[in-house]
Amino acid sequence: MLGAISAFLAIILVLALRNAAKVALIPVYAVRDIHHGRYARGLFLLSCTGLAAWAIWSMSHTGRVRATPVTAMVYTG
């Protein structure tokens, strides 16, 4: 039973790494497509890459949390 679970998790890990490699190569595919004259697809892939990079950056660089006013903390309703 443990061997079957380990094999399943190994397969899932390999698939996840394969998908991560594909995602990392999207800008390369976009530049290749633009170079070969497939401008719409290349620009679409570049825009998707930019949007993903912006989403990751904005999630990891959140702004400072504002301090809660003392009256809001003391008030219990």
N, C-alpha and C positions, 0 to 999 in steps of 0.2 A: 504494500500500500504506500509506504513512504517513497519507494522508488518511482511509482507512478506519479505521485505528487511532484517529486523532484524533476522528473522528465517534463511534466506539464509546465512547471515554472521555468524550466530552461527554454522551452519552446516559446513561451510568452516573452522571456527576456530577449531572445534572438529576434523576434518580430518587432519588439519595441526598439531595439538598437538599429534594425534595418530601416524602420520608419524615421528614426532620428537622423540617420545618414541621408535619407532622401530629402528631408526638410533642410538639412544643412547645405545641400547642393542646389536648392531652388534658384538662388541668384546666379549660379553658373549656368543653369539651364536657360534662365531668362536672357542672359547676355548672348548665349549661343543662338537662341531663337531670333534675337534682334539682328545678330550678325548674318543669319541666313535669310533675312527678309521677312520673318514672321513677327511683324512689329506688334500686332494686337496681342498675341499670346505672350510675347516677351515683356511688354509693358504691364500686362495683367499680372504676370508672375512677379515682376519687380514691385508692383504696388502691393501685392499680397505679402511679400517679404517685408516691405517697409511698415505695413500695418501690424504685422506680427512683432517686428522689432519694437515698434512704439508701444504696443500693448505690454510686452514683457518689461520694457523700461519703466512704463508708468506704474506697473504693479510692484516693481522692486524699488522705486524711488518715490515713495509717497511723501507728501508734504508733512511738515511738523504738525502734530496734533495741538490744537489750541487749548489753552488752559480753561477749565470750566470755572465760571465765576463762583466765588465763595457762597453767594446767596443761593445759587442753584444747588450746591452741595448740601447746604444746611437745611433748606426747605424740605419738609417731609410731607406736606400736603395735609 
